Amino acid sequence: MSLDVVILAAGKSTRFASRLPKVLHLLGERPLVAYAVELAMQFTATPPVVIVSPESADAIRAWGGERVRYVVQPEPRGTGHAVRQARALLEGQAEHVLVLYADMPLVQEATLRHLVERHLTRQAAATLLTVTGEVTHGCGRLVREAIVEGAEATPDSATIHEQSSGSGVFAAAVLWEFLEQLQAGPRKGEYSLTDIVAPVAATGQTVETLTVTDPTEAIDINTRVDLALAEAVLRQRINARWMLAGVTLVDPASTYIGPNVTIGQDTVIQPNTHLRGTTTIGTGCTIGPNSLITGSTIGDRCVVLASVLEYAVMEEDSNIGPFSHLRQGARVCHGAHVGNFGEMKNSTLGPHAKMGHFSYLGDAQVGEDVNIGAGTITCNFDGERKHPTVIEEGTFIGSDSLLIAPVHIGAGAKTGAGSVVTHDIPARTVVYGVPARVHKQLDAEPTESKSDQE
């Protein structure tokens, strides 16, 4: 069986009141058209054909690149007219054509597989996806002998509860033949794809339907109100999947999980938490409440309390928050702690190191078991260039220390409170003052363990 896929994406953004093409508006972090394209790629190795308008062509091409083929519908004259534009490109190629709508992103792969399977097993000329119930959003009413578009519906046909979603599979030869016979609708003057049902059925050829079990799959996004409804449905689907996989969502209604997020078992997601981008969270973590995590990797048994992570890494058993910010390139190593109002960018906080309060690490490499006192700042920017700070293991940085980069602080060194460090500090040296000066050299590393000292 050979199959081509045509995606209708030429609709304007009139009801969206937007300069951006409707199908490029985001749903679950992806453009609407992306859902149809990704579905299409599950059914054929041939790049799908996307029907675009002259106004939207450049923007959609910029998004889609070479993954898809483009055909321009020169004027908005309905869905049948739109599909007809693909005839020159597709006729004589595949045996069947699957038509999808870029503004119907909630159709699921399993549903379309069932649709295609029914079409093939029943040897149908056309097989249409239908929906029953009240979720219409402009779907056409199925009268069996024909499909009446929402705008053309009479009072009698408007009471019919079986509605066409518009999507369907067609025998290619039938599709191209009967598209040429379409007549414009009397009210809108448009050529509707589903108007081929009646003439096809009149020839005695089989027209099949498949009714979706979940009517939300047929939501057609025409306004931002519809977009918000679809967002809620998508969020419910994603949240349900993670709860069934062993993740606790304390309040699913206030939990926002992107489609590319991965979460380990027995992790608890507290209310008002947003997980975005390609984020990975390990097992046994507690995330939130009031946390925003984008494109980050979080190991097992970590805690993120009321904080923001952007393209950062937390290794296992580390914790952060409340009210802290890990920016791009931040890495909190195994067992390390970032307390309240801490900020890191392009920096590593070593294993079991602590940065408790109101501190900033920028372009810094901090070793194991370092204590960063409250109010410590690495002054990494001189107005023109960024400079590194290196703090070796076992160092104690006193509160309100300013470390003027580039600077290297040796292992086991200490800075007094309020120190302004402008030069490198040798290992196991105590400095303080403005600027910081050497006060004394500490004794050699003690041999007894921490437990002995206690």
C-alpha angles and dihedrals in degrees: 000000000000120000135186122196125216119193119198108219104145098104117125126236094239096125090039089058087219139134089212115085109259094238091058093058111111127255114178091348093306132094113257092244091056092071093057092044093051091048091049092054090058090062106040140021089216113095110257120247114241117201110215136177123241089250095051100035098095095045094048092046089052089055100040102038114175096336092092141027121242132219121180121223100209096207134014102257102144141279096292091053089048094053090045089064089067094057096091091053100041110028111114092018118089126018093230137030125212113203118204133177121230091212093057100071100156098072107117128225094238090056093052092047089054089048094052092044092053091047092054099040093048091043088228127180089216134005117192131198111233137182133204126208137043101311095101108139090175098318115158119251115246111228092174092234089054144351117248114209116233093247091049097045119128120217089261097049091043089067092061111109098200107086134181116239089202094239117113150138120252136188099248097228091050093047096052093043097050096039087067090056096054119126124210116256115256097236107037100021092229132136110237120206092217091057088083089072096081098049092043092051090046090062090058095252118141119263113188134186136202118202115212115234092214111053092199088075088072097054107135113206110222101143138024087258088062089046091056090049091051090048090055092049092048091048091051091052094049094045093048091051092054095045090052088050092058104271120130116225106189092197112011092185091066097037119098117193121177123225094250097052122114122200129187127228121281093017114141119217111200124209125289094023122146120200112188142174122001096339123162122197123186132220127293096016129144113217121186155299100216097004131144117200123180128181093338138138119225122185130216123302096010127149125214112182120187093325143125126239123185118183091329136137130229116187123213120300094012124129140198138190170301103243099352131137129215107192130193113312096017116140125187107194131216113311095356123143132216110185132193123331095002122147131196131181127176089345140119124221105201129231113300091357118144132216103175113173144015097337136140129211116188123172089348134144111204120189133218122302094007119155115214108198124222115284096017115154130189103214096212102159124070094185094270110038141024118240132197131244121203120195113182127215123295095018122148115212112195123226118283093013116160113208108199106208139257088054138136122206115196127229116286095008123143133210123201123236113283094014120158104209112202101159137045116279120219119232117281094011127137117219134174141158140063102313095017116246132188112271101175146334114249121231120264118287108290115243098215120092126247090256090055090051091052 
